[in-house]
Amino acid sequence: MTPYDSYRLYQVERVKSRAAVQHADEQAARLACAISSLLRSITRPRRAVGSASPAAAPGLPRPT
């Protein structure tokens, strides 16, 4: 076990205040939001290009 692992074990086992828990939750939420928006920005153009509109009637020519 490295010294860093010992510190991580200490952080996991120590009692945290309500404010510390809330701060950690807020940081995790910000990280999840940033990752989500990055993934949405990457995947959005692919879906828009490859799929037809669900409102398009079958048999009608697609606009160019």
C-alpha positions as CSV (number, residue, x, y, z in Angstrom):
1,M,0.0,0.0,0.0
2,T,1.4,3.4,-1.0
3,P,1.2,6.5,1.2
4,Y,-1.5,7.9,-1.1
5,D,-3.7,4.8,-0.5
6,S,-3.4,5.4,3.2
7,Y,-4.7,9.0,2.8
8,R,-7.5,7.8,0.6
9,L,-8.6,5.3,3.2
10,Y,-8.5,8.1,5.8
11,Q,-10.7,10.3,3.6
12,V,-13.2,7.5,3.1
13,E,-13.5,6.6,6.8
14,R,-13.5,10.0,8.4
15,V,-16.8,11.6,9.5
16,K,-17.7,14.5,7.2
17,S,-19.9,17.5,8.1
18,R,-23.1,18.1,6.4
19,A,-21.6,21.1,4.5
20,A,-18.7,18.9,3.3
21,V,-21.0,16.2,2.0
22,Q,-23.1,18.8,0.2
23,H,-20.0,20.4,-1.3
24,A,-18.8,17.0,-2.6
25,D,-22.3,16.3,-4.0
26,E,-22.3,19.7,-5.8
27,Q,-18.9,19.0,-7.3
28,A,-20.0,15.6,-8.5
29,A,-23.1,17.2,-10.1
30,R,-21.0,19.8,-11.9
31,L,-18.7,17.1,-13.2
32,A,-21.6,15.0,-14.4
33,C,-23.2,18.0,-16.1
34,A,-19.9,18.9,-17.9
35,I,-19.5,15.4,-19.1
36,S,-23.1,15.1,-20.2
37,S,-23.0,18.3,-22.2
38,L,-19.7,17.3,-23.9
39,L,-21.3,13.9,-24.9
40,R,-24.4,15.6,-26.1
41,S,-22.5,18.0,-28.2
42,I,-20.5,15.1,-29.8
43,T,-23.5,12.9,-30.5
44,R,-26.2,15.5,-31.5
45,P,-24.9,16.1,-35.1
46,R,-24.7,12.4,-35.9
47,R,-28.3,11.8,-35.0
48,A,-29.5,14.9,-36.9
49,V,-27.7,13.8,-40.1
50,G,-28.5,10.1,-40.1
51,S,-32.2,10.0,-39.3
52,A,-35.3,11.1,-41.1
53,S,-37.9,13.2,-39.4
54,P,-40.6,11.1,-37.7
55,A,-43.2,13.5,-39.0
56,A,-42.2,12.9,-42.7
57,A,-44.9,11.0,-44.5
58,P,-43.9,7.8,-46.2
59,G,-43.8,8.0,-50.0
60,L,-43.1,11.7,-50.2
61,P,-39.7,12.9,-51.5
62,R,-37.3,14.1,-48.9
63,P,-36.2,17.8,-49.1
64,T,-32.7,18.4,-50.3
